[in-house]
Amino acid sequence: MRKWIATNGYPQDVIVAIEDLLKSLNPDILTERLDDWKELIETAKSLKLMSNDALIAIAAKRHNVDRMITFDSDFKRVPWIDTIP
């Protein structure tokens, strides 16, 4: 699934379903971690990342982390992070 999302991005119907679910649940855990859960969706969608990777990318940006040691090649699509190796 990760490879498919990395290549094709999220299908629009999946985005709509996730947005609708989050709107109806209004989860506290996300609003504590993010100013706006829409940032999570937009980051995942625009960079073609899984949601957990999008959360890490957002946290890195907020804490001015610009370099990451990882074997997860998905982070190479995050423009504000240089990946090692």
BALOBA-1460 file (C-alpha; in Angstrom, 3 decimals):
// residues 85
<rec num="1" residu="m" x="0.000" y="0.000" z="0.000"/>
<rec num="2" residu="r" x="2.849" y="2.389" z="0.812"/>
<rec num="3" residu="k" x="4.323" y="1.953" z="-2.664"/>
<rec num="4" residu="w" x="0.968" y="2.524" z="-4.303"/>
<rec num="5" residu="i" x="0.343" y="5.718" z="-2.298"/>
<rec num="6" residu="a" x="3.903" y="6.900" z="-2.972"/>
<rec num="7" residu="t" x="3.316" y="6.501" z="-6.688"/>
<rec num="8" residu="n" x="-0.335" y="7.460" z="-7.074"/>
<rec num="9" residu="g" x="-1.281" y="9.444" z="-3.986"/>
<rec num="10" residu="y" x="-4.529" y="8.980" z="-2.109"/>
<rec num="11" residu="p" x="-7.729" y="8.374" z="-4.075"/>
<rec num="12" residu="q" x="-10.139" y="11.298" z="-3.708"/>
<rec num="13" residu="d" x="-12.875" y="9.096" z="-2.218"/>
<rec num="14" residu="v" x="-10.466" y="8.013" z="0.532"/>
<rec num="15" residu="i" x="-9.622" y="11.649" z="1.302"/>
<rec num="16" residu="v" x="-13.312" y="12.531" z="1.506"/>
<rec num="17" residu="a" x="-14.031" y="9.536" z="3.753"/>
<rec num="18" residu="i" x="-11.171" y="10.426" z="6.121"/>
<rec num="19" residu="e" x="-12.226" y="14.085" z="6.232"/>
<rec num="20" residu="d" x="-15.833" y="13.094" z="6.966"/>
<rec num="21" residu="l" x="-14.735" y="10.699" z="9.707"/>
<rec num="22" residu="l" x="-12.510" y="13.295" z="11.362"/>
<rec num="23" residu="k" x="-15.213" y="15.961" z="11.108"/>
<rec num="24" residu="s" x="-17.723" y="13.676" z="12.818"/>
<rec num="25" residu="l" x="-15.333" y="12.452" z="15.528"/>
<rec num="26" residu="n" x="-13.403" y="15.698" z="16.097"/>
<rec num="27" residu="p" x="-10.678" y="13.703" z="17.880"/>
<rec num="28" residu="d" x="-8.938" y="15.371" z="20.803"/>
<rec num="29" residu="i" x="-5.715" y="13.468" z="20.288"/>
<rec num="30" residu="l" x="-5.151" y="15.055" z="16.882"/>
<rec num="31" residu="t" x="-6.164" y="18.535" z="17.924"/>
<rec num="32" residu="e" x="-3.631" y="18.337" z="20.756"/>
<rec num="33" residu="r" x="-0.874" y="17.333" z="18.354"/>
<rec num="34" residu="l" x="-1.925" y="19.571" z="15.487"/>
<rec num="35" residu="d" x="-3.399" y="23.042" z="15.353"/>
<rec num="36" residu="d" x="-5.708" y="21.746" z="12.680"/>
<rec num="37" residu="w" x="-6.168" y="18.129" z="11.565"/>
<rec num="38" residu="k" x="-6.528" y="19.424" z="8.016"/>
<rec num="39" residu="e" x="-2.749" y="19.967" z="8.065"/>
<rec num="40" residu="l" x="-2.315" y="16.219" z="8.534"/>
<rec num="41" residu="i" x="-4.550" y="15.410" z="5.579"/>
<rec num="42" residu="e" x="-2.974" y="18.031" z="3.336"/>
<rec num="43" residu="t" x="0.576" y="16.905" z="4.197"/>
<rec num="44" residu="a" x="-0.261" y="13.234" z="3.632"/>
<rec num="45" residu="k" x="-2.052" y="14.039" z="0.393"/>
<rec num="46" residu="s" x="0.440" y="16.493" z="-1.091"/>
<rec num="47" residu="l" x="3.556" y="14.464" z="-0.220"/>
<rec num="48" residu="k" x="1.899" y="11.068" z="-0.773"/>
<rec num="49" residu="l" x="2.724" y="9.900" z="2.766"/>
<rec num="50" residu="m" x="1.046" y="7.486" z="5.132"/>
<rec num="51" residu="s" x="-0.609" y="9.349" z="8.000"/>
<rec num="52" residu="n" x="1.990" y="8.322" z="10.584"/>
<rec num="53" residu="d" x="4.801" y="9.592" z="8.325"/>
<rec num="54" residu="a" x="2.885" y="12.829" z="7.776"/>
<rec num="55" residu="l" x="2.685" y="13.334" z="11.561"/>
<rec num="56" residu="i" x="6.451" y="12.824" z="11.840"/>
<rec num="57" residu="a" x="7.072" y="15.257" z="8.979"/>
<rec num="58" residu="i" x="4.850" y="17.898" z="10.591"/>
<rec num="59" residu="a" x="6.561" y="17.449" z="13.972"/>
<rec num="60" residu="a" x="9.975" y="17.747" z="12.331"/>
<rec num="61" residu="k" x="8.953" y="20.974" z="10.614"/>
<rec num="62" residu="r" x="7.598" y="22.487" z="13.820"/>
<rec num="63" residu="h" x="10.747" y="21.628" z="15.753"/>
<rec num="64" residu="n" x="13.094" y="22.775" z="12.973"/>
<rec num="65" residu="v" x="14.429" y="19.270" z="12.365"/>
<rec num="66" residu="d" x="15.985" y="19.329" z="8.930"/>
<rec num="67" residu="r" x="17.917" y="16.035" z="8.905"/>
<rec num="68" residu="m" x="16.750" y="12.520" z="9.709"/>
<rec num="69" residu="i" x="18.450" y="9.143" z="9.842"/>
<rec num="70" residu="t" x="15.989" y="6.700" z="8.309"/>
<rec num="71" residu="f" x="15.715" y="3.809" z="5.919"/>
<rec num="72" residu="d" x="12.185" y="4.923" z="5.045"/>
<rec num="73" residu="s" x="12.544" y="6.319" z="1.535"/>
<rec num="74" residu="d" x="9.144" y="8.038" z="1.797"/>
<rec num="75" residu="f" x="10.785" y="10.861" z="3.747"/>
<rec num="76" residu="k" x="12.823" y="11.750" z="0.646"/>
<rec num="77" residu="r" x="9.612" y="13.394" z="-0.616"/>
<rec num="78" residu="v" x="9.528" y="15.763" z="2.375"/>
<rec num="79" residu="p" x="11.211" y="18.956" z="1.152"/>
<rec num="80" residu="w" x="12.192" y="20.262" z="4.602"/>
<rec num="81" residu="i" x="14.005" y="17.037" z="5.625"/>
<rec num="82" residu="d" x="17.347" y="15.719" z="4.342"/>
<rec num="83" residu="t" x="17.487" y="11.988" z="4.875"/>
<rec num="84" residu="i" x="20.518" y="9.945" z="5.858"/>
<rec num="85" residu="p" x="21.493" y="7.515" z="4.319"/>
